[in-house]
Amino acid sequence: MGEFRFRLPEGWEPSISQARSIHVVGLDGIPAPCRVSVKDGILSIVRNQDDSGKVYITWPFEDFGEITVGTGTLPERSVQPYRLVVELARGTLNRLRNQLSIWREGGLEVDASVDQQIGTATKLLSEAIMDDGEESCWRGARESLQVAIAGVFNLGHQFGNEVSNFRVTQQDFPRFWTANAVAKNLTGLENYSSSQFHLVQVKPEQAEAAAEIGDKRMIVGPFLDASPGGMEPEVVELDDFLARKDFILNRCRRVLRKLSPAASLLHVVSGLNGMGHRRLSYPQQTQITSEMLNMIDESQIEIPMMLSFDYPWGERLASAVGGVHPIQIADSLLRQGSSVNFIGLDVNLDFWPCGSVVRDPLQWIDMVDVWSQLGLPLIILLRMPIGNPSHSLTANHGDPVAANEIRSGMTDQQRLFFLEKVIPMLIARPTVHGLVWREWGDGDDPRFPGAGLVQSNGELKSVIESIEKATRVLSGT
């Protein structure tokens, strides 16, 4: 049994949500299942394998809120504990220095402020490592980590601005677009036409009624949401798997017969992640997916198809027994000859347990680059709580796994700042073709509290302004 031990700063230990976010990543980039415990100021992380790895933990930053950061690659240590903040600062600074070197070699012009931050963080960390006083060591390491993460955001901001501006001027590069989901009850259609989003996403049963939403093109689907709590009540209430499968396939067949000319993308299945649940096992999910892809392919409808995968960093594997990384599922389906044109990445950001932790901008770039290896264009399907919603809602269809809480204590200002920094980095990656905000109104999907663009009273949220600010380069302004 492999074990990592870390001495925690005096007076601090991870909260329950922070402890649940801890995971260890090996050289293959796949998180490993682990057990976490804290005793007498020592954090113990145990895996069922003996190997070195990077340890990721959510850390509270004064300016940015809770961000998940990682150590460098560490050998296991079960006797003499590492100093947690020292290793987090070392790992964050190392990633910053390496990424700066790579991008500068590629021609990115970076101003001196990033070099100054690296110099300051390096000096603070060196002094902390050599300091014999425990309290002063922690203080120096914390300051180094704060400066290093500020440098990460600074570098990411410069990369996103410069490269996204370059991308939109290149006619050979695919156009980046944004889309928003329509409301559950299709109210307020004028907002869909007047907003800055290029497309709208409608559920299969909404496709015909929503066909006249201004001049907007449509993403239709998903025909199956395979994530916990994602199936509609009428599907859940059916007796067995065969009945549910027939219902889903027949509904898909009916929609295809009446498909609007405005439909430009079919979102076939969402929430594939290598994890089954009591409503739909993993083999059942893949069986329905394969049969639906074949049916659409045989219908000879010349509209691109997309599958989307939950937990794109694979973090659910850290708390699961068995299962595979979602990129392995995608690779398997593609090797079977599935006619998939786009890969979607479902990022339910800052929700627990069915969601992803907030990660710094460089980790987003790493994730996009890993998924780009599949050779298909990517679409980011995003949710994030905005507007101080209640911290939990009743789960769909009585499924306790599907009830989410908001994971961190980030403020709205910190969340909006984060989106304004990350979205331009997505635009800068030519393999990313679009961004979909998955909910229009709060409560449209009760599993994800506060994730809409519109409050329950109908008022638009400031997140729309932040998306518009982050994507302003697309309009040439």
C-alpha positions as CSV (number, residue, x, y, z in Angstrom):
1,M,0.0,0.0,0.0
2,G,1.5,3.3,-1.1
3,E,1.2,6.2,1.4
4,F,2.0,10.0,1.2
5,R,2.2,11.8,4.5
6,F,2.2,15.6,4.8
7,R,2.5,17.9,7.9
8,L,-0.2,20.5,7.9
9,P,0.2,24.1,8.8
10,E,-0.6,24.9,12.5
11,G,-4.3,25.5,13.0
12,W,-5.4,24.3,9.5
13,E,-6.7,21.1,8.2
14,P,-8.9,20.3,5.1
15,S,-12.6,20.7,5.3
16,I,-14.8,17.7,4.3
17,S,-15.2,19.0,0.8
18,Q,-11.5,19.8,0.5
19,A,-10.5,16.3,1.8
20,R,-12.9,14.7,-0.7
21,S,-11.2,16.6,-3.5
22,I,-7.7,15.2,-2.8
23,H,-6.4,12.8,-5.4
24,V,-3.1,11.4,-6.6
25,V,-2.1,11.3,-10.3
26,G,0.6,9.1,-11.6
27,L,2.7,9.3,-14.8
28,D,-0.3,8.1,-16.9
29,G,-2.3,11.2,-15.8
30,I,-5.1,9.0,-14.3
31,P,-6.2,9.7,-10.7
32,A,-5.9,6.7,-8.4
33,P,-8.4,5.7,-5.7
34,C,-7.1,6.8,-2.3
35,R,-8.1,7.0,1.4
36,V,-7.5,10.3,3.2
37,S,-7.2,10.8,7.0
38,V,-5.9,13.5,9.3
39,K,-4.4,12.8,12.8
40,D,-2.2,14.9,15.0
41,G,-1.6,17.4,12.2
42,I,-0.5,14.8,9.7
43,L,-2.4,14.3,6.4
44,S,-2.2,10.7,5.2
45,I,-3.1,9.6,1.7
46,V,-3.1,5.9,1.0
47,R,-3.4,4.2,-2.4
48,N,-3.5,0.5,-3.3
49,Q,-0.4,0.9,-5.5
50,D,3.3,1.7,-4.8
51,D,4.5,4.5,-7.1
52,S,5.4,8.1,-7.1
53,G,2.8,10.7,-8.0
54,K,1.5,14.3,-7.8
55,V,-0.9,15.1,-5.0
56,Y,-3.8,17.5,-5.8
57,I,-5.7,19.4,-3.1
58,T,-8.0,22.3,-3.0
59,W,-6.3,25.3,-1.3
60,P,-7.9,28.6,-0.2
61,F,-6.3,31.6,-1.9
62,E,-7.0,35.1,-0.6
63,D,-7.6,36.6,-4.1
64,F,-8.9,33.7,-6.1
65,G,-10.9,31.6,-3.7
66,E,-10.5,27.8,-3.5
67,I,-8.3,26.5,-6.3
68,T,-7.1,22.9,-6.7
69,V,-3.3,22.9,-7.0
70,G,-0.7,20.0,-7.0
71,T,2.7,19.1,-5.8
72,G,5.5,18.1,-8.0
73,T,6.1,14.3,-8.6
74,L,6.9,12.9,-5.1
75,P,8.1,9.5,-4.0
76,E,5.9,7.9,-1.4
77,R,6.9,8.7,2.2
78,S,5.2,7.0,5.1
79,V,7.8,8.0,7.9
80,Q,9.1,11.5,7.6
81,P,6.2,13.7,6.4
82,Y,6.5,16.3,3.6
83,R,5.5,19.9,4.5
84,L,2.3,20.4,2.6
85,V,2.4,24.1,1.7
86,V,6.1,23.8,0.7
87,E,5.3,21.0,-1.8
88,L,2.3,22.8,-3.2
89,A,4.3,26.0,-3.7
90,R,7.1,23.9,-5.3
91,G,4.7,22.1,-7.6
92,T,2.8,25.3,-8.7
93,L,6.0,27.2,-9.3
94,N,7.5,24.4,-11.3
95,R,4.4,24.2,-13.6
96,L,4.5,28.0,-14.0
97,R,8.2,28.0,-15.0
98,N,7.9,25.1,-17.4
99,Q,4.8,26.5,-19.1
100,L,6.4,29.9,-19.5
101,S,9.5,28.3,-21.1
102,I,7.4,26.2,-23.5
103,W,5.2,29.2,-24.6
104,R,8.2,31.5,-25.0
105,E,9.9,29.0,-27.2
106,G,6.8,28.9,-29.3
107,G,6.9,32.7,-29.8
108,L,4.6,34.0,-27.1
109,E,5.5,37.5,-25.9
110,V,5.2,37.7,-22.1
111,D,5.8,40.9,-20.2
112,A,8.2,41.2,-17.3
113,S,5.6,40.9,-14.6
114,V,5.5,37.1,-14.9
115,D,9.3,36.9,-14.5
116,Q,9.0,39.1,-11.5
117,Q,6.4,36.9,-9.9
118,I,8.5,33.8,-10.6
119,G,11.6,35.5,-9.1
120,T,9.6,36.5,-6.0
121,A,8.0,33.1,-5.5
122,T,11.3,31.4,-6.0
123,K,13.0,33.6,-3.4
124,L,10.2,33.1,-0.9
125,L,10.2,29.3,-1.3
126,S,14.0,29.1,-1.0
127,E,13.9,31.0,2.2
128,A,11.1,28.9,3.5
129,I,12.8,25.6,2.8
130,M,16.0,26.8,4.6
131,D,14.1,28.3,7.5
132,D,14.4,26.3,10.8
133,G,11.4,28.0,12.3
134,E,8.2,26.1,11.7
135,E,5.8,29.1,11.7
136,S,8.1,31.3,9.5
137,C,8.6,28.4,7.1
138,W,4.8,28.0,6.7
139,R,4.4,31.7,6.3
140,G,7.1,31.9,3.6
141,A,5.7,28.9,1.7
142,R,2.2,30.3,1.8
143,E,3.4,33.6,0.4
144,S,5.3,31.8,-2.3
145,L,2.2,29.8,-3.3
146,Q,0.1,32.9,-3.4
147,V,2.6,34.7,-5.7
148,A,3.0,31.6,-7.9
149,I,-0.7,31.1,-8.4
150,A,-1.0,34.8,-9.3
151,G,1.7,34.2,-11.8
152,V,-0.3,31.3,-13.3
153,F,-3.3,33.5,-13.8
154,N,-1.1,36.3,-15.2
155,L,0.6,34.0,-17.7
156,G,-2.8,32.4,-18.6
157,H,-4.3,35.8,-19.2
158,Q,-1.5,36.9,-21.5
159,F,-1.6,33.6,-23.4
160,G,-5.4,33.7,-23.7
161,N,-5.5,37.3,-25.0
162,E,-2.6,37.1,-27.4
163,V,-3.3,33.7,-29.0
164,S,-7.1,34.1,-29.1
165,N,-6.7,37.4,-31.0
166,F,-4.4,35.5,-33.4
167,R,-6.8,32.6,-33.8
168,V,-9.8,34.7,-34.9
169,T,-7.8,36.5,-37.6
170,Q,-6.8,33.2,-39.2
171,Q,-9.3,32.1,-41.9
172,D,-7.9,28.5,-41.9
173,F,-8.8,28.1,-38.2
174,P,-12.3,26.9,-37.2
175,R,-14.6,29.6,-35.9
176,F,-15.2,29.5,-32.1
177,W,-18.8,29.9,-31.1
178,T,-20.9,30.1,-27.9
179,A,-24.3,28.6,-27.1
180,N,-26.8,28.6,-24.3
181,A,-29.5,26.1,-23.3
182,V,-33.1,27.2,-23.6
183,A,-35.4,27.3,-20.6
184,K,-37.1,24.2,-19.4
185,N,-40.5,25.6,-20.3
186,L,-39.3,27.6,-23.4
187,T,-40.3,31.0,-21.8
188,G,-38.6,34.3,-22.7
189,L,-37.8,33.3,-26.3
190,E,-36.9,36.9,-27.1
191,N,-33.8,36.6,-24.8
192,Y,-32.4,33.7,-26.9
193,S,-32.6,35.8,-30.0
194,S,-31.2,39.0,-28.5
195,S,-28.3,37.6,-26.5
196,Q,-24.7,37.3,-27.8
197,F,-24.8,33.5,-28.0
198,H,-24.5,32.1,-31.5
199,L,-26.5,28.9,-31.0
200,V,-29.1,27.5,-28.6
201,Q,-29.3,24.0,-27.2
202,V,-32.7,22.4,-27.0
203,K,-33.9,19.1,-25.5
204,P,-35.3,16.6,-28.0
205,E,-38.9,17.3,-26.9
206,Q,-38.3,21.0,-27.4
207,A,-36.8,20.8,-30.9
208,E,-40.0,21.4,-32.9
209,A,-41.4,24.1,-30.7
210,A,-38.0,26.0,-30.6
211,A,-37.5,25.9,-34.3
212,E,-38.5,29.5,-34.7
213,I,-36.1,31.1,-32.2
214,G,-34.9,34.1,-34.3
215,D,-32.2,33.2,-36.7
216,K,-30.3,30.9,-34.2
217,R,-29.0,27.5,-35.2
218,M,-29.8,24.7,-32.8
219,I,-28.0,22.0,-30.9
220,V,-30.5,19.2,-30.4
221,G,-30.1,16.9,-27.4
222,P,-28.9,15.1,-25.4
223,F,-31.2,12.2,-26.3
224,L,-29.8,10.5,-23.2
225,D,-28.2,12.1,-20.1
226,A,-26.3,9.1,-18.7
227,S,-25.2,10.9,-15.5
228,P,-26.9,10.2,-12.1
229,G,-30.3,11.7,-12.0
230,G,-30.2,12.7,-15.7
231,M,-33.0,10.6,-17.1
232,E,-36.5,12.0,-17.3
233,P,-39.2,10.7,-14.9
234,E,-41.1,8.9,-17.7
235,V,-38.0,6.9,-18.5
236,V,-37.1,6.1,-14.9
237,E,-40.7,4.9,-14.2
238,L,-40.4,2.2,-16.9
239,D,-40.0,-1.4,-15.6
240,D,-36.7,-2.5,-17.0
241,F,-33.7,-1.7,-19.1
242,L,-35.2,-2.9,-22.4
243,A,-38.2,-0.7,-22.0
244,R,-36.0,2.3,-21.2
245,K,-33.8,1.6,-24.2
246,D,-36.8,1.3,-26.5
247,F,-38.2,4.6,-25.2
248,I,-34.9,6.4,-25.8
249,L,-34.4,5.0,-29.2
250,N,-38.0,5.6,-30.4
251,R,-37.9,9.2,-29.2
252,C,-34.6,9.7,-31.1
253,R,-36.2,8.2,-34.2
254,R,-39.3,10.5,-33.9
255,V,-37.2,13.6,-33.5
256,L,-35.0,12.7,-36.5
257,R,-38.2,12.4,-38.7
258,K,-39.2,16.0,-37.8
259,L,-35.8,17.6,-37.4
260,S,-35.8,21.3,-38.1
261,P,-33.5,22.7,-40.8
262,A,-32.1,24.9,-38.1
263,A,-30.5,21.9,-36.4
264,S,-26.7,22.0,-36.8
265,L,-25.5,19.5,-34.2
266,L,-27.0,16.4,-32.6
267,H,-25.9,16.0,-28.9
268,V,-26.5,12.2,-28.8
269,V,-25.4,11.3,-25.2
270,S,-24.1,13.3,-22.3
271,G,-22.6,12.3,-19.0
272,L,-20.6,9.3,-20.0
273,N,-17.9,8.8,-17.4
274,G,-17.2,5.1,-16.9
275,M,-19.6,5.0,-13.9
276,G,-22.9,3.3,-13.8
277,H,-25.7,4.1,-11.3
278,R,-28.9,2.4,-10.1
279,R,-30.9,3.7,-13.1
280,L,-28.5,2.8,-15.8
281,S,-25.4,0.6,-15.5
282,Y,-22.2,1.5,-17.4
283,P,-22.6,-1.4,-19.9
284,Q,-26.2,-0.3,-20.5
285,Q,-25.1,3.2,-21.2
286,T,-22.6,2.1,-23.8
287,Q,-25.1,-0.2,-25.4
288,I,-27.7,2.5,-25.9
289,T,-25.0,4.9,-27.1
290,S,-23.8,2.5,-29.8
291,E,-27.3,1.6,-31.0
292,M,-28.3,5.3,-31.1
293,L,-25.2,6.3,-33.1
294,N,-25.8,3.4,-35.6
295,M,-29.5,4.4,-35.9
296,I,-28.6,8.1,-36.7
297,D,-25.9,7.0,-39.1
298,E,-28.2,4.7,-41.0
299,S,-30.9,7.5,-41.2
300,Q,-28.4,9.3,-43.5
301,I,-29.1,12.7,-41.8
302,E,-26.1,14.8,-42.6
303,I,-25.8,16.6,-39.3
304,P,-22.7,16.2,-37.1
305,M,-23.0,14.1,-33.9
306,M,-21.5,14.7,-30.5
307,L,-20.9,12.6,-27.4
308,S,-20.0,14.4,-24.2
309,F,-18.1,13.0,-21.2
310,D,-18.3,13.9,-17.5
311,Y,-15.3,14.4,-15.2
312,P,-12.9,15.3,-18.0
313,W,-9.9,15.3,-15.6
314,G,-11.0,11.8,-14.4
315,E,-11.2,12.9,-10.8
316,R,-14.1,10.6,-9.9
317,L,-11.6,7.7,-10.1
318,A,-10.0,9.0,-6.9
319,S,-13.1,8.0,-4.8
320,A,-14.3,5.1,-6.9
321,V,-13.7,1.3,-6.8
322,G,-13.1,0.3,-10.4
323,G,-14.1,2.3,-13.5
324,V,-12.1,3.9,-16.3
325,H,-11.0,7.4,-17.3
326,P,-13.7,9.0,-19.6
327,I,-11.1,9.5,-22.3
328,Q,-10.7,5.7,-22.4
329,I,-14.4,5.4,-23.1
330,A,-14.2,7.9,-25.9
331,D,-11.2,6.1,-27.4
332,S,-13.0,2.8,-27.2
333,L,-16.1,4.1,-29.0
334,L,-14.0,5.7,-31.7
335,R,-12.0,2.5,-32.3
336,Q,-15.3,0.7,-32.8
337,G,-15.9,3.0,-35.8
338,S,-18.6,5.2,-34.2
339,S,-19.6,8.1,-36.4
340,V,-18.8,10.8,-33.9
341,N,-17.8,14.2,-35.1
342,F,-17.4,16.2,-31.9
343,I,-16.3,15.3,-28.4
344,G,-18.0,17.3,-25.6
345,L,-16.5,17.8,-22.2
346,D,-19.2,18.2,-19.4
347,V,-17.7,20.4,-16.8
348,N,-20.1,20.8,-13.8
349,L,-17.7,23.2,-12.1
350,D,-17.6,23.5,-8.3
351,F,-20.4,21.0,-7.6
352,W,-20.1,18.0,-5.3
353,P,-20.4,15.0,-5.6
354,C,-21.3,15.2,-9.3
355,G,-18.9,17.8,-10.5
356,S,-15.4,19.0,-11.0
357,V,-13.2,21.1,-8.7
358,V,-12.0,24.5,-9.7
359,R,-8.6,24.2,-11.3
360,D,-6.1,26.9,-12.3
361,P,-5.9,28.0,-16.0
362,L,-2.8,25.9,-16.8
363,Q,-4.6,22.7,-15.8
364,W,-7.4,23.6,-18.2
365,I,-4.8,23.9,-21.0
366,D,-3.3,20.5,-20.0
367,M,-6.8,18.9,-20.0
368,V,-7.7,20.3,-23.5
369,D,-4.3,19.1,-24.9
370,V,-4.9,15.5,-23.5
371,W,-8.4,15.3,-25.0
372,S,-7.2,16.7,-28.3
373,Q,-5.1,13.6,-28.8
374,L,-8.3,11.8,-29.9
375,G,-8.2,13.8,-33.1
376,L,-11.7,15.3,-32.9
377,P,-12.8,18.9,-32.3
378,L,-13.8,19.6,-28.7
379,I,-16.8,21.4,-27.2
380,I,-16.9,22.6,-23.6
381,L,-20.3,22.2,-21.9
382,L,-20.1,24.3,-18.7
383,R,-22.0,24.9,-15.6
384,M,-21.0,26.9,-12.5
385,P,-23.1,28.3,-9.6
386,I,-23.5,32.1,-9.7
387,G,-25.6,34.3,-7.5
388,N,-25.4,32.8,-4.0
389,P,-28.0,30.0,-4.4
390,S,-29.0,27.6,-1.7
391,H,-26.3,25.1,-1.2
392,S,-28.4,22.0,-2.1
393,L,-31.6,21.1,-3.8
394,T,-33.8,18.0,-3.8
395,A,-32.4,15.3,-6.1
396,N,-34.1,14.3,-9.3
397,H,-36.4,11.4,-9.0
398,G,-35.5,10.6,-5.4
399,D,-31.9,9.7,-6.4
400,P,-29.7,10.8,-3.5
401,V,-26.5,10.6,-5.6
402,A,-27.9,13.3,-7.9
403,A,-28.2,16.0,-5.2
404,N,-25.3,18.4,-5.4
405,E,-23.8,20.9,-3.0
406,I,-21.7,23.8,-4.0
407,R,-18.2,22.7,-3.2
408,S,-16.2,25.8,-2.3
409,G,-16.8,29.2,-0.7
410,M,-15.7,31.2,-3.8
411,T,-17.5,34.6,-4.1
412,D,-19.4,35.5,-7.2
413,Q,-16.7,38.0,-8.0
414,Q,-14.0,35.3,-7.8
415,R,-16.1,33.0,-10.0
416,L,-16.6,35.6,-12.7
417,F,-12.9,36.6,-12.6
418,F,-12.1,32.9,-13.1
419,L,-14.4,32.5,-16.1
420,E,-13.0,35.7,-17.7
421,K,-9.5,34.2,-17.5
422,V,-10.2,30.7,-18.6
423,I,-12.6,31.3,-21.5
424,P,-10.0,33.2,-23.6
425,M,-7.6,30.3,-23.1
426,L,-10.2,28.0,-24.6
427,I,-10.7,30.3,-27.6
428,A,-6.9,30.2,-28.0
429,R,-6.9,26.4,-28.6
430,P,-8.0,25.7,-32.2
431,T,-9.1,22.2,-31.2
432,V,-11.9,23.8,-29.1
433,H,-14.7,24.8,-31.4
434,G,-17.3,26.0,-28.9
435,L,-18.6,26.7,-25.4
436,V,-22.1,25.8,-24.3
437,W,-23.6,27.1,-21.0
438,R,-25.8,24.2,-20.0
439,E,-28.6,25.9,-18.1
440,W,-30.7,29.0,-18.9
441,G,-32.6,29.4,-15.6
442,D,-31.9,28.5,-12.0
443,G,-33.8,25.4,-11.3
444,D,-34.0,24.1,-14.8
445,D,-31.9,21.2,-13.6
446,P,-32.5,20.7,-9.9
447,R,-29.3,18.7,-9.6
448,F,-27.2,21.9,-10.1
449,P,-28.3,24.8,-7.8
450,G,-27.7,28.3,-9.1
451,A,-26.1,27.2,-12.4
452,G,-28.4,29.2,-14.7
453,L,-27.8,32.4,-16.6
454,V,-31.1,33.8,-15.3
455,Q,-32.3,34.1,-11.7
456,S,-35.6,32.6,-10.6
457,N,-37.2,36.0,-10.8
458,G,-36.3,36.3,-14.5
459,E,-33.3,38.8,-14.1
460,L,-30.2,38.1,-16.2
461,K,-27.1,37.3,-14.2
462,S,-23.8,39.1,-14.4
463,V,-22.3,35.9,-15.7
464,I,-23.7,36.8,-19.2
465,E,-21.6,40.0,-19.1
466,S,-18.5,38.0,-18.1
467,I,-19.0,35.6,-21.0
468,E,-19.5,38.5,-23.3
469,K,-16.3,40.2,-22.0
470,A,-14.3,36.9,-22.3
471,T,-15.5,36.3,-25.9
472,R,-15.3,39.9,-27.1
473,V,-12.5,39.0,-29.4
474,L,-14.9,36.9,-31.5
475,S,-16.7,40.1,-32.6
476,G,-13.5,41.9,-33.3
477,T,-14.0,44.5,-30.6
